[in-house]
Amino acid sequence: MDLLRKHSALILVMVLIAFGSYHAGVRKGSIGTPITVASSSESNIDFSPFWKVWNLIEEKYVPASTTAPMVSGEKKVYGAIQGLASSLGDPYSVFFPPVESELFESDIRGNFEGVGMEVLAKDGAITVIAPLKDSPAARAGVHAGDRIVKINGEPTSGMTTEDAVGKIRGPRSTTVTLIIVRSGVIEPLEIKVTREIINIPVLNTKTLPNGIFVIELYSFSAQSPNLFRQALREFVLSGDDKLIIDLRGNPGGYLEASIDMASWFLPSSAVVVKEDFGGRQEAKSYRSRGYDIFTDSLKMVILVDEGSASASEILAGALKEQGKAIIVGEKTFGKGSVQELIDITSNTSLKLTVARWLTPNGLSISEKGIVPDYVVKRELADFAVGRDPQLDKAIEILK
């Protein structure tokens, strides 16, 4: 998800298709906050071409069809702002007109119907970051890394993330048809997914032989820190001494959740993640709260794949670089930017990238992702027969 963050709460929000669709880093701005126009790095920008086009449209434009309605001035303003945001070439910076703004807000509130996956416009196609566990998308066979080239027969080339989300979402019990290109598969796949009300799973625990305890973490929701604490208590009471945290297919969630979870393993003041503002202001470090209940005798492996994004990358990166965990699996997605959600009017908003997440050692998550200590792929054939070489490697390491 983008890390969505509110000004006051520093939250990281996933906006999933089933949810809506983004994550770890949007701050919420206030409509009452005065907005000033910052001076541009380019002096003497000439706005006359914009006003010339505006006036020409006002004076001369005639719809090609007699049945086509005239476009209101308000809608033209929204279109101009959308064009300005899209000129940044950043898939996470988006202007939301009234309808889209309300959909985005409803997603953040947790009211969503859809197919249960996160997508991103990337490299000219709509890419699946990860389907949620046991979601309609996952059950239909959608995988992390799939490239959606058509939605209900419409090519996705040139679509924004929001365009794709709007077309994939829909009322429960209706169906969306996706044409997917998958690495290692020659022919495109047609997958039909029936939309449902999405219940976001949080975590699951299980025990394995040889004293191994597994926490499968599916999202970083507001409930995740408390549920994670309960899972750790279950681990301690089990008497096991080896821990696997499975972040595969976890697209992220609240920043605060990832910091809280890392704090169970890190001493007070240890850096969990850094926020880099691109030189506009001093970088900020988010530090462990110092719960630090485990000794150095704890053996821990974290499983990741290309569907691990945002808050998942923050947690995995922190515990790897602080020497607390070994990472196994595939390189993560690389979602390491921070968005601020700013109310522009009472019913429109702008989601703007304002910073980047860096690991404790200063690695840009967006540019590098998290590279495992042990790179182990899980091929389609493995899924087909229920084989899990990544988990097998984690068990081997812990034993």
Secondary structure, 3 states (H helix, E strand, C coil): CCEEECCCCCCCCCCCCCCCCCCEEEEECCCCCCCCCCCCCCCCCCCHHHHHHHHHHHHHCCCCCCCCCCCCHHHHHHHHHHHHHHCCCCCCCEEECHHHHHHHHHHHHCCCEECCEEEEEECCEEEEEEECCCCHHHHHCCCCCCEEEEECCEECCCCCHHHHHHHHCCCCCCEEEEEEECCCCCCCEEEEEECEECCCCCEEEEEECCCEEEEEECCECCCHHHHHHHHHHHHHHHCCCEEEEECCCCCCECHHHHHHHHHCCCCCCCEEEEEECCCCCCCEEEECCCCCCCCCCCEEEEEECCCCCCHHHHHHHHHHHCCCCEEEECCCCCCCEEEEEEEEECCEEEEEEEEEEECCCCCEHHHHCCCCCEECCCCHHHHHHCCCHHHHHHHHHHC
